[in-house]
Each structure stands twice: as C-alpha cells, then as structure tokens.
Amino acid sequence: MDLLNAAVRKISRSSNKDPFYDKSPKLLATPSHVAVAQFDIPSGTSTSSSSSSSSTSSLSSSSTFWLSPTPSIWSPRRYIPAQVRKNISKRQAAVLACLLLGLLVWMVPSPRSWRREVVHIDVPHHITNPYQVLKPIAEAAKKHAPNPQRWLEHNSNNKFALSSKSKLVSSISEYGHVSKRPRAALISLVRNSELEGIVQSMTQLEYHWNRKYKYPWVFFNDEPFSDEFKAATRNLTSAKIYYEVVPQDHWSLPDWIDEGRFMNSLEYLGAIGVGKGWMISYRHMCRWNSGFFYRHPRLKDFDWYWRVEPDVHFFCDIDYDVFRFMRDNNMKYGFNMNILDDARSFPSLWSRTRSFINAHPEFIHPDADLDWLLDPRNSGDYNNCQFFSNFEIGDLNFFRGKANEKYFDWLDRGGGFYYERFGDAPIHTLSVAMFVPKNEIWFFRDIGYQHDINRHCPPKSAHRCACEPTPMDENFYRLVPLESAQKKPDDTCIRQFLGGAWLDKKSGWSQDGERMFGGDGYHGYELTGLEH
C-alpha cells in the first residue's frame, strides 16, 4: 500500500503534460476527453483527503492518453437523417439497409462480365470459322443490327446450360437484368407406331444438346398416345413432356373439298410416283404442319419451336442455346438443308402465290428477297427450292402473324392440299421469303443431321461430330425422281440463297460442257463447301 501511495504522490507532482504525447503516433488520434475509471485510495493512509483527491484527478488526466475510446456499436440509423430516425425503429432501419444493399448487388455487374469485354480487331488473314457461320450476302449492314457470330463467340461453351448452374443463376444476366429463358419447346408429330423412330431421334438430340438445356417436349398425334409410348419417351429425358391430340377439324377433309375430285387426285399422284401422293393421312399431315400446328392450344405458352421428326439422326454436339440464339439475333426461321422438291406435287402453288401477292401486296416485307426462288430461264417461275422443313427452328409468333395466316388460308381455300399434294416445306419457304427479310433467316450449318436419304454434316468438325463432312450441294436434287421432267435451276438452292462468292465458277468451266461428259452440271463451283 505504501508503494501505491508513493506512486500516486509522484504522479501528482509530475507535469500535467504526458512525456510520451509527442512521440506516440497512435495517441495522436486519441480523443482528449474520454471516460476513465479512477483509482480508489483506501482510507486510513497517511495521505490527506485533499492530496488523495488531487492525485486521483491528476492520474485520471494523464491516463487519458493511454486509453482507447470505447467502440461505438454500428447502426444503420446513424446514416439516416435525424428527422427520419425519430420515426423508425432499429429493426426497420436494418431492413431498409438490407434492401438497399441487395439493390446495389443486383445493379453492379458481376466480375465475370468484366473479363468478357472483347475488343475485335480486323486483321487481313485467312482463318477457319469455328462457328460455321454462312450468311446470305446483304446489301448493307444496319447500324445496330445483331451480330450472330459475335453472339456465338460470347455465348457458346454451354454458357446457359441448366446442368451447370442453378435456374436462378441462369436467369440473371451479367448486367444485373433478368435474361429470361426463351419460352420454347421441341415438337414432334408422331404416331404410337413410330415409337422406335422417335426414341432414336430423342436419344440423339438429348445426348448432343437437350440434356444440358432441358427444354420441354410436346408430342402431337391424331389419336391418344399409348401408355407404352409415354413410358418409353419419359425415360429418355429429364425435361417436361406434353402429350397432345390434334383437334378433329385440323385432321379431316374440309367441307369445301369435293371428295370425288380428291379421290381422283390420290389415284393420279400415286400412279405417276409422287412421294406418298396416294396417302390421305399424308395430306392431313402436310396441311397441319403448314398452318395448324402453331394454333394448337398447348403451344400458346411458347414462342419458339424446334421440329423433330421420328427416325432422324443428329450427329454433332451443340454447345449453345439455339433458342436464345434465335431470339437474341432477331431470327424468324432456321433451316439445315435447302434443296429441290418434286414439282409434280404442287403444280399450281406458284400461280396461287402470285395471285395472293397481287391481291395483298401490303403483306410483302419491304426487304423481302424472292429472287433466289425464281428461275429466269423458266419465265421467272418458282424454281422449286425449299427449306427442308423436317428440320426447322422457328418463331411461333411469325407464323401466328396476319401475313402468314392470310397466305395459308388463301392456299387452303384453293384446295391445293387435297387436289394436289401441297407440302409444308415449299409453303413455309415461300411464306418466310415473302414476309421476312433475308437476314432474319439462319442456316444452321453447324448441326449435323440426316433424314432418310438426305444428310448434312459440317466440315472441320471431327472433334464434335460423328459424321463425314458433306459438300455444299450434296442433297440438291435427291428428292426429284429421275423420271421427273422438271427443269432444274442453273445454280443449286443453297448457293442461290447465300449468293456472293458461292456462285463463282471455275475459269473455263461450263455447265453444258460438264453435262456432255456425263456430269450433272453442278461441279464447276470454286468453293465446294468443305473449305470453311
């Protein structure tokens, strides 16, 4: 106790200035007025009460520089104006702060987007196009037109695959805005008896693409699906499946059709060898695929479709969301093959189409390009080129539009589906060509596909495709029988669609000269389609 009193007396006699004040950098920030605990000097000592009080006061003063301030508890209320702070509780203030923090996180771009800023520099050198992008030659590019190749560069590698991220994460874009998944479906018109064929098609498309993206399947039939069909198809996908029946009035003879004339047509087309020309159900199918499939109530909840036929093959891994690609690049229609059709099945289609154009010129798109579908050597008539529609990816809202609906009704009322054998492929081709600018039609060259005798396989894709690459003109006239006398155009369908360098011929070559030596007259192009 004597030692304690001596220390107190020594401190009380010392200067009020702390000798370490000017030398301690930490203490420079210490407030000069803080509350400190004072020493208690027990009674009964020889020190007077005044001396004890003075010592204690001096000790308290000199100790202020050694003590840290009492840390204040953080509260969101301290950042709220006083007038507002009086009217809200601490809990309300905390909730408000959390909401503001959440909004900030939502608006700030994620670090991943910082790394994807790509500067494109055009360097004049030859490079193989890894995305197989082939576009028709456009007259002039619009200032803010979509760039499909740039999109593919940024959005491939299964960026939007559901198998690699949660559904919530996949719905949030890099810029903090909701990037909605397209309302899309894989659709197929198929019978119970075609179960084996649709199992093959589903298995391959699921393996190469849809197991990663999980878009729903919608199956249509003119009768209810069997339990066996449902069980087998459900076992092939984790995506949702719908089983729908085609309405009776969409799968029956319209009341304006003369049945006698229709039966004569079946007999005649069957006799001359037009494919499936004798089948009543095939006429219903062509009519439904041309103008009724997009009207089905089940598809009202969808904006995009990919048509899948039974018994087809998909050869290539697809590492991007084709529906997002179509939507983000403002595409209306996508195809995989562009080939000739047998003109004997629709002899009046072009004359009826011309009459529609004359009656309704207001529906023709100002940027429409019909030139590639007309043959100048054949009086400017339809050259019978078609997008092979058993593979097609399209915008349902385009088909629901007034122009397409008017065109289909015009053809349907004329009876061409039953008095002849109008097909959905040439009708879709003519509709798209009339009502859609060419730069909104996409050639899915990168997707390997086969339907019956027609096969397409992209070049330089052995790392992702299980097929032999096919030249550009591989399937040009395979659907036209040898006995058909129809005139073929000077250039193949796909080359007429693409235009530009795809029409260039080898120096010294002539079509007639090739035919004189037994060729078909289509082997004189400088580009074969296997170069890129």
HUQUI-V824076 format. One record per helix or strand of 2 or more residues. SS is the DSSP state (hx for helix, st for strand). FROM is the first residue (numbers start at 1). TO is the last residue. Records with the same first field share a line. If there is no record, write none. Layout:
BEGIN
SS = FROM-TO + FROM-TO
END
This chain:
BEGIN
hx = 2-13 + 26-29 + 49-63 + 76-79 + 82-85 + 90-107 + 111-115 + 148-155 + 162-164 + 167-170 + 192-213 + 227-234 + 248-250 + 259-271 + 280-291 + 293-295 + 297-301 + 322-328 + 343-345 + 349-359 + 361-363 + 371-373 + 376-378 + 396-399 + 402-413 + 416-419 + 424-435 + 438-440 + 493-498 + 500-503 + 511-516
st = 184-189 + 216-221 + 241-245 + 304-307 + 312-314 + 333-335 + 338-340 + 374-375 + 381-382 + 385-387 + 392-395 + 441-443 + 449-451 + 454-456
END
